[in-house]
Amino acid sequence: MSAVNGAGRNPARETRLGAADWLSLAATPSFALMAVLTAHGQADMFCLGAGHGSLLGGMVPMYALMSVFHSAPWIRLISRR
């Protein structure tokens, strides 16, 4: 009878993903791709033209940090398996 009402299932082990889950999973690779594209482009040419630009300034480190900060859904997905 417990299998009929779902009491035997472990919701933490379920891998069904809804739309919000897919959106949260899309953030990390999107920011990583934007960091790579920005690093290979000339977007930071104006900022670094003065010659005293910081390595921590600019869009590439910001995109990389955003990718790291949004990696929690990927970690949860991997830990469920």
NULUM-844198 format. One record per atom (N, C-alpha, C, O): residue in one letter; atom name; x, y, z. Coordinates in steps of 0.2 Angstrom, whole numbers. Layout:
<sevos>
r:a:px:py:pz
a:CA:X:Y:Z
...
</sevos>
This chain:
<sevos>
r:a:px:py:pz
m:N:4:-6:0
m:CA:0:0:0
m:C:4:6:0
m:O:2:12:-2
s:N:10:6:3
s:CA:15:12:3
s:C:17:14:-4
s:O:18:19:-6
a:N:18:9:-9
a:CA:20:10:-15
a:C:14:14:-19
a:O:16:17:-24
v:N:8:13:-17
v:CA:3:16:-21
v:C:2:23:-20
v:O:1:27:-24
n:N:3:25:-13
n:CA:3:32:-12
n:C:10:36:-12
n:O:10:42:-10
g:N:15:33:-14
g:CA:21:36:-15
g:C:25:36:-9
g:O:31:40:-9
a:N:23:33:-3
a:CA:27:34:3
a:C:34:30:3
a:O:39:32:6
g:N:35:25:-2
g:CA:41:22:-3
g:C:46:26:-7
g:O:52:24:-7
r:N:44:31:-10
r:CA:49:35:-14
r:C:53:40:-10
r:O:51:42:-5
n:N:59:41:-12
n:CA:64:46:-9
n:C:64:52:-14
n:O:67:52:-19
p:N:61:58:-12
p:CA:61:64:-16
p:C:67:67:-17
p:O:68:70:-22
a:N:72:65:-13
a:CA:79:68:-14
a:C:82:65:-19
a:O:87:67:-22
r:N:80:58:-21
r:CA:84:55:-26
r:C:80:56:-33
r:O:83:53:-38
e:N:75:59:-33
e:CA:71:60:-40
e:C:75:65:-44
e:O:78:70:-42
t:N:75:63:-50
t:CA:79:67:-55
t:C:75:71:-60
t:O:77:73:-65
r:N:68:71:-59
r:CA:64:75:-63
r:C:65:82:-63
r:O:65:84:-57
l:N:66:85:-68
l:CA:67:93:-68
l:C:62:97:-71
l:O:59:95:-76
g:N:60:102:-67
g:CA:55:106:-70
g:C:58:112:-74
g:O:64:112:-75
a:N:54:117:-76
a:CA:57:122:-80
a:C:61:127:-76
a:O:66:129:-78
a:N:60:128:-69
a:CA:64:132:-65
a:C:71:129:-64
a:O:76:132:-64
d:N:71:122:-64
d:CA:77:118:-63
d:C:81:119:-69
d:O:87:120:-68
w:N:78:119:-75
w:CA:82:119:-81
w:C:85:126:-82
w:O:91:127:-84
l:N:81:131:-80
l:CA:84:138:-80
l:C:90:139:-75
l:O:94:143:-77
s:N:89:136:-69
s:CA:95:137:-64
s:C:101:133:-67
s:O:107:135:-66
l:N:100:128:-71
l:CA:106:124:-73
l:C:109:128:-79
l:O:115:127:-81
a:N:105:132:-83
a:CA:107:135:-88
a:C:112:141:-86
a:O:116:144:-91
a:N:112:144:-80
a:CA:115:150:-78
a:C:123:148:-78
a:O:127:153:-81
t:N:125:143:-76
t:CA:132:142:-75
t:C:136:141:-82
t:O:141:145:-83
p:N:133:137:-87
p:CA:137:137:-93
p:C:136:143:-97
p:O:140:145:-101
s:N:131:147:-96
s:CA:130:153:-100
s:C:135:158:-97
s:O:138:162:-102
f:N:136:159:-91
f:CA:141:164:-88
f:C:148:161:-90
f:O:152:166:-92
a:N:149:155:-90
a:CA:156:152:-92
a:C:157:154:-100
a:O:163:156:-101
l:N:152:153:-104
l:CA:153:155:-111
l:C:154:162:-112
l:O:158:164:-116
m:N:150:166:-108
m:CA:151:173:-109
m:C:158:176:-107
m:O:161:180:-109
a:N:161:172:-101
a:CA:168:174:-99
a:C:173:172:-105
a:O:177:176:-106
v:N:172:166:-108
v:CA:177:164:-113
v:C:176:169:-119
v:O:181:171:-122
l:N:170:171:-121
l:CA:169:175:-127
l:C:172:182:-126
l:O:175:185:-130
t:N:171:184:-119
t:CA:173:191:-118
t:C:181:191:-117
t:O:184:196:-119
a:N:184:186:-115
a:CA:191:185:-114
a:C:194:185:-121
a:O:200:188:-122
h:N:191:182:-126
h:CA:194:182:-133
h:C:192:188:-137
h:O:194:188:-143
g:N:187:192:-135
g:CA:185:198:-139
g:C:189:204:-137
g:O:194:203:-133
q:N:187:209:-139
q:CA:190:216:-137
q:C:186:220:-133
q:O:186:226:-133
a:N:182:217:-128
a:CA:177:221:-124
a:C:181:225:-119
a:O:178:230:-117
d:N:186:222:-116
d:CA:190:226:-111
d:C:196:230:-113
d:O:199:233:-109
m:N:196:231:-120
m:CA:201:236:-122
m:C:201:243:-120
m:O:206:246:-118
f:N:195:245:-119
f:CA:195:252:-116
f:C:197:253:-109
f:O:199:258:-107
c:N:195:247:-105
c:CA:197:247:-98
c:C:204:247:-96
c:O:207:250:-92
l:N:207:242:-100
l:CA:214:241:-99
l:C:219:246:-103
l:O:225:245:-103
g:N:216:250:-107
g:CA:221:255:-111
g:C:225:259:-107
g:O:230:262:-109
a:N:223:261:-101
a:CA:227:265:-96
a:C:233:262:-94
a:O:238:265:-92
g:N:234:255:-94
g:CA:240:252:-92
g:C:240:250:-85
g:O:245:247:-83
h:N:236:252:-81
h:CA:236:251:-74
h:C:229:247:-71
h:O:227:248:-66
g:N:227:243:-76
g:CA:221:239:-75
g:C:222:234:-70
g:O:227:230:-70
s:N:217:232:-66
s:CA:218:227:-61
s:C:216:220:-64
s:O:212:220:-69
l:N:219:215:-62
l:CA:217:208:-65
l:C:210:206:-62
l:O:207:202:-65
l:N:208:209:-57
l:CA:201:207:-54
l:C:196:212:-57
l:O:190:211:-55
g:N:198:217:-61
g:CA:193:221:-64
g:C:191:219:-70
g:O:194:215:-73
g:N:185:221:-73
g:CA:183:219:-80
g:C:178:214:-80
g:O:175:212:-74
m:N:175:212:-86
m:CA:170:208:-86
m:C:172:200:-86
m:O:167:196:-84
v:N:178:198:-88
v:CA:179:191:-88
v:C:179:189:-81
v:O:176:183:-79
p:N:183:192:-76
p:CA:182:189:-69
p:C:175:189:-66
p:O:173:185:-62
m:N:171:194:-68
m:CA:164:195:-66
m:C:160:189:-68
m:O:156:186:-64
y:N:161:187:-75
y:CA:157:182:-78
y:C:160:175:-74
y:O:155:171:-73
a:N:166:174:-73
a:CA:169:168:-70
a:C:166:167:-63
a:O:164:162:-61
l:N:166:173:-59
l:CA:163:172:-52
l:C:155:171:-53
l:O:153:167:-49
m:N:152:174:-57
m:CA:145:172:-58
m:C:144:165:-60
m:O:139:162:-57
s:N:148:162:-64
s:CA:147:155:-65
s:C:149:151:-59
s:O:145:146:-58
v:N:153:153:-55
v:CA:155:149:-49
v:C:149:150:-44
v:O:147:145:-41
f:N:146:156:-43
f:CA:141:157:-39
f:C:134:153:-41
f:O:130:151:-36
h:N:133:152:-47
h:CA:127:149:-49
h:C:128:141:-50
h:O:124:138:-54
s:N:134:138:-48
s:CA:135:131:-49
s:C:132:127:-44
s:O:132:121:-45
a:N:128:129:-39
a:CA:125:125:-34
a:C:120:120:-37
a:O:120:115:-35
p:N:116:122:-42
p:CA:111:117:-45
p:C:115:111:-48
p:O:112:106:-48
w:N:121:113:-51
w:CA:124:107:-54
w:C:127:103:-49
w:O:127:97:-50
i:N:129:106:-43
i:CA:132:102:-38
i:C:127:97:-35
i:O:128:91:-33
r:N:121:100:-34
r:CA:115:96:-31
r:C:113:90:-36
r:O:112:85:-34
l:N:113:92:-43
l:CA:111:87:-48
l:C:116:81:-48
l:O:115:75:-48
i:N:123:83:-47
i:CA:128:78:-47
i:C:128:74:-41
i:O:129:68:-41
s:N:126:77:-35
s:CA:126:73:-29
s:C:120:68:-28
s:O:121:64:-24
r:N:115:70:-32
r:CA:109:65:-32
r:C:111:59:-35
r:O:107:54:-34
r:N:115:58:-40
r:CA:117:52:-43
r:C:121:47:-40
r:O:122:42:-42
</sevos>
